[in-house]
Amino acid sequence: MSDGFTVNTSGLRDLTADLSRAASRSIDVVESVLKRGAQNIKTALVDDARSSPHFKGMAGSITYDRTGFASRVGYEIGPDKDLRGGALGNIAYFGTPRGGGTLDLDAPLADEEPRLVTSLAQALQGLL
């Protein structure tokens, strides 16, 4: 009679391999979804600026840039101060003691969040 027992770990090796492949493919999937979301947010910000009588000249300065490196993905969205009208961004969104602060920087992000979360969940679910 034996005092020990044996465990078949071949399933764990297969799972480890699957998770490794999924992790390497997930960056591309996440980046694709986030890029689409960044474009949607940018479009909403541009539309909002264009509808403003005071800040419509800023609309063309709203851009998005990818941030992070290979294993980190993010997007920075908003007025580019190096572009025409971009310096108005602080006044348009945050205001000064003399006025401004009439454009909403948070609403487009809040509107996009449910779509982004759903898209990410669907895209990542297909990886395993």
Buried (B, 14 or more C-beta within 10 A) or exposed (E): EEEEEEEEEEEEEEEEEEEEEBEEEBBEBBBBBBBBBBBBBBEBBBEBBBEBEBBBBBBBBBBBEEEEEEEEBEBEBBBBEEBEBBBBBBBBBEEEEEEBEBBBBEEBBEEBEEEBEEBBEEBBEEBE
